[in-house]
Amino acid sequence: MNAHLGQFAALLTACCWTVTALAFESAGKRIGSLSVNLIRLVLALVFLTGYNALFRGRALPLDASAGTWWWLCLSGLVGFTLGDLCLFRAYVLIGARITTLFMLLAPPVTAVIGWIFLGETLTGLNWLGMSITVGGVALAASERRPTENGARHPHLASGVALGVGAAVCQAVGLILSKHGMGDYSPFAATQIRAFAGMIGFAVIFFFVGWWPKVWESLHHGPAMARVTLGAFFGPFLGVSFSLMAVQNTKAGIAATIMSTVPILILAPAALVFKEKITPRAITGAALAVVGVALLFG
């Protein structure tokens, strides 16, 4: 196991997901989070098919075993469909910066599930790093975010519930991916997961009657530009790097490093969305940096 490769892949994932969070928050407010979810997976499949055709010599992952297909499809339904359904709705309700703070709950959940199902064990230093990281998110997310008139945010409770749900789904999806992927190509594995996620959303759209909204969204130029940007850095590059990370290091460690998005997103959130970055948020992010640094020890 090449631990350093896994760690650097996890850092690349965090960088990609920072761009994705901001792009999809903006697009979701224009065309709705459900439309964003489906369209970005279709675009990601286009990117992944082109990449695999060029660099693997196979446009489609037909060389994967039946077992690999089963576990990665299950991972795609849990991670892309259910998890991202929660994640993208949370982006719209409480914003990308606060939502990604709740995603810091994913590392300890991933570590516990990895220990139970994969037999992965972590050292005391690893657990200390995770504890400090989770402490950082608890500090940063515990402050109230009032509306302009001073009232409590009307969607705070729903946003928190969705953020926690997204974190748990991400953890389960990572473990399922690692179990099913083995030494298979991360980009081909992501292609299978994206395909399953797209089918999952298509079924949801069929029952909720959302297809007219999707067609309408396709004609919204500014939103589609943001969805395309998010698809490139999210389900194409970001998710593929995340699978590379769990393939080359322990899932809990990879998940913790990938959770540094709240640190990376502070400056863009202030510059692009004019969000006020409080001392508590900065302190919480700093604690998260310390926690992650311990994982490189």
C-alpha positions in Angstrom: 0.0 0.0 0.0 1.4 3.3 -1.1 0.2 5.6 1.7 1.7 8.8 0.2 0.0 8.3 -3.1 -3.3 7.8 -1.2 -2.8 11.0 0.8 -1.9 13.1 -2.2 -4.9 11.7 -4.1 -7.1 12.7 -1.2 -5.7 16.2 -1.2 -6.4 16.5 -4.9 -9.9 15.3 -4.2 -10.4 18.0 -1.7 -9.2 20.7 -4.1 -11.6 19.4 -6.8 -14.5 19.2 -4.4 -14.0 22.8 -3.4 -14.6 23.9 -6.9 -17.5 21.5 -7.2 -19.2 22.7 -4.0 -19.2 26.4 -5.1 -20.3 25.6 -8.7 -23.1 23.3 -7.7 -24.4 25.6 -5.0 -24.7 28.4 -7.5 -26.3 26.2 -10.2 -28.7 24.6 -7.7 -30.1 27.9 -6.7 -30.9 28.6 -10.4 -32.3 25.3 -11.6 -32.8 23.2 -8.5 -30.6 20.5 -6.9 -32.4 17.6 -8.4 -31.7 18.8 -12.0 -28.1 19.5 -11.1 -27.7 15.9 -9.7 -28.8 14.2 -12.9 -27.2 16.5 -15.5 -23.8 16.5 -13.8 -23.8 12.7 -13.8 -24.6 12.6 -17.5 -21.8 15.1 -18.2 -19.4 13.1 -16.0 -20.1 9.9 -17.9 -19.1 11.8 -21.1 -15.8 12.9 -19.5 -15.2 9.4 -18.1 -16.0 7.6 -21.3 -13.6 9.9 -23.2 -10.8 9.5 -20.6 -11.1 5.7 -20.5 -11.2 5.4 -24.3 -8.0 7.5 -24.5 -6.0 6.2 -21.6 -7.3 2.7 -21.0 -8.2 1.7 -24.6 -11.7 0.8 -23.4 -14.5 3.3 -23.6 -16.7 1.2 -21.4 -15.8 -0.8 -18.2 -16.7 -4.1 -19.7 -13.5 -5.7 -18.3 -14.9 -5.5 -14.8 -16.1 -8.7 -13.1 -19.7 -9.2 -12.1 -18.7 -8.8 -8.4 -17.0 -5.5 -9.2 -20.1 -4.2 -11.0 -22.4 -5.3 -8.2 -20.5 -3.5 -5.4 -19.7 -0.4 -7.4 -23.3 -0.1 -8.6 -24.4 -0.4 -5.0 -21.8 2.2 -4.0 -23.1 4.5 -6.8 -26.7 4.3 -5.6 -25.7 5.0 -1.9 -23.0 7.7 -2.7 -24.2 9.4 -5.8 -28.0 9.0 -5.6 -28.9 9.0 -1.9 -25.9 10.8 -0.6 -25.7 13.5 -3.2 -29.5 14.0 -3.0 -28.9 15.0 0.6 -25.7 16.9 -0.2 -27.0 19.1 -3.0 -30.2 20.0 -1.2 -28.2 21.0 1.8 -26.0 23.2 -0.5 -29.2 25.1 -1.5 -30.6 25.3 2.1 -27.6 26.3 4.2 -24.8 27.0 1.7 -21.7 25.1 0.5 -19.4 26.2 3.3 -21.6 25.0 6.2 -22.6 21.9 4.4 -19.0 20.8 3.8 -18.3 21.3 7.5 -20.8 18.6 8.3 -19.1 16.4 5.8 -16.2 16.2 8.3 -18.3 13.7 10.1 -17.6 11.2 7.3 -14.0 10.3 8.4 -14.8 8.7 11.8 -17.9 7.0 10.3 -15.7 5.7 7.5 -13.0 4.5 9.9 -15.6 2.6 12.0 -17.2 0.9 9.0 -13.8 0.1 7.5 -12.8 -1.5 10.8 -16.0 -3.6 11.0 -16.2 -4.7 7.4 -12.7 -4.5 6.0 -10.6 -5.1 9.1 -8.8 -1.8 8.8 -7.3 -0.7 12.1 -6.0 2.8 12.9 -3.4 3.9 15.4 -4.0 6.1 18.4 -2.4 9.1 16.5 -4.9 8.5 13.6 -7.8 8.6 16.0 -6.4 11.7 17.7 -6.2 13.4 14.3 -9.8 12.5 13.5 -11.0 13.7 16.9 -9.4 17.1 16.5 -10.8 17.4 13.0 -14.3 16.5 14.2 -13.8 19.0 17.1 -13.0 21.7 14.5 -16.3 21.1 12.6 -18.3 21.0 15.9 -16.8 24.4 16.8 -17.3 26.0 13.4 -20.8 24.6 12.8 -22.2 25.3 16.3 -22.6 29.0 15.8 -26.0 30.2 14.8 -26.5 31.7 11.3 -29.3 34.2 11.6 -31.2 35.6 8.6 -30.9 39.3 7.7 -33.6 40.3 10.1 -32.0 38.5 13.0 -34.3 35.4 13.1 -33.0 31.9 13.1 -32.3 30.4 9.7 -35.6 28.9 8.5 -34.0 25.8 7.0 -31.2 25.2 9.5 -32.6 22.0 11.0 -33.3 20.5 7.6 -29.9 21.5 6.3 -28.2 20.0 9.2 -30.1 16.7 8.9 -29.3 16.6 5.2 -25.6 17.3 5.8 -25.3 14.5 8.3 -27.1 12.1 6.0 -24.7 13.0 3.2 -21.7 12.4 5.4 -23.0 8.9 6.4 -23.8 8.0 2.7 -20.3 9.2 1.6 -18.7 6.9 4.3 -20.7 3.9 3.2 -20.1 4.6 -0.4 -16.4 4.8 0.1 -16.3 1.5 1.9 -18.4 -0.2 -0.7 -16.2 1.2 -3.5 -13.0 0.0 -1.8 -14.4 -3.4 -1.2 -15.7 -3.8 -4.8 -12.8 -2.0 -6.7 -9.7 -3.9 -5.5 -7.0 -3.0 -7.9 -9.4 -2.0 -10.7 -9.0 1.4 -12.4 -10.4 4.2 -10.3 -11.6 6.1 -13.4 -13.4 3.0 -14.8 -14.8 2.3 -11.3 -16.1 5.9 -11.1 -17.8 5.3 -14.5 -19.7 2.3 -13.1 -20.7 4.3 -10.0 -21.8 7.3 -12.1 -23.9 5.0 -14.3 -25.7 3.5 -11.3 -26.2 6.9 -9.8 -27.7 8.3 -13.0 -30.1 5.3 -13.2 -31.1 6.0 -9.6 -31.9 9.6 -10.3 -33.8 8.7 -13.5 -36.1 6.5 -11.4 -36.7 9.2 -8.8 -37.5 11.7 -11.6 -40.0 9.3 -13.1 -41.9 9.1 -9.9 -41.8 12.8 -8.9 -42.4 14.0 -12.5 -39.3 16.2 -12.7 -38.4 15.6 -16.3 -39.9 18.9 -17.6 -37.7 20.7 -15.1 -34.7 18.9 -16.5 -35.5 20.0 -20.1 -36.0 23.5 -18.9 -32.7 23.5 -17.0 -30.8 22.5 -20.1 -31.7 25.9 -21.6 -30.3 27.9 -18.7 -26.9 28.9 -20.0 -25.3 30.3 -16.9 -26.4 27.3 -14.7 -25.3 24.8 -17.3 -21.8 26.4 -17.4 -21.6 25.9 -13.6 -22.9 22.3 -13.8 -20.3 21.5 -16.5 -17.5 22.9 -14.4 -18.8 21.1 -11.3 -19.1 17.8 -13.2 -15.5 18.0 -14.5 -14.0 18.6 -11.0 -16.6 16.5 -9.1 -17.8 13.1 -10.4 -15.1 13.0 -13.1 -11.8 14.1 -11.4 -12.7 14.4 -7.7 -14.5 11.1 -7.3 -11.9 9.2 -9.3 -9.2 10.7 -7.2 -11.2 9.7 -4.0 -11.3 6.1 -5.2 -7.5 6.3 -5.9 -7.1 7.5 -2.4 -9.0 4.7 -0.7 -7.3 2.2 -3.0 -3.8 3.3 -1.7 -4.4 4.1 2.0 -6.8 3.3 4.7 -10.3 4.5 4.1 -10.6 6.5 7.3 -7.4 8.4 6.6 -8.3 9.1 3.0 -11.8 10.4 4.1 -10.3 12.7 6.7 -7.9 14.3 4.2 -10.7 14.7 1.7 -12.7 16.5 4.3 -10.4 19.5 4.2 -12.8 21.2 1.8 -14.2 23.5 4.5 -10.6 24.9 4.9 -10.1 25.4 1.2 -13.6 26.9 0.7 -13.3 29.7 3.3 -11.7 32.2 1.0 -13.8 31.6 -2.1 -17.0 31.7 0.1 -16.0 35.1 1.3 -14.9 36.5 -2.1 -17.6 34.9 -4.3 -20.7 34.7 -2.1 -19.7 37.6 0.3 -20.2 35.3 3.3 -18.9 36.6 6.6 -16.1 34.3 8.0 -16.3 34.5 11.7 -13.4 33.9 14.1 -15.1 30.7 15.3 -15.2 29.3 11.7 -11.5 30.2 11.3 -10.6 28.5 14.6 -12.6 25.4 13.6 -10.9 25.2 10.3 -7.5 25.6 11.9 -8.2 22.7 14.3 -9.2 20.6 11.2 -5.8 21.4 9.7 -4.0 20.3 12.8 -6.0 17.1 12.8 -5.3 16.3 9.2 -1.6 17.1 9.7 -1.4 14.4 12.3 -2.5 11.9 9.7 0.6 12.6 7.7 2.8 11.7 10.7 
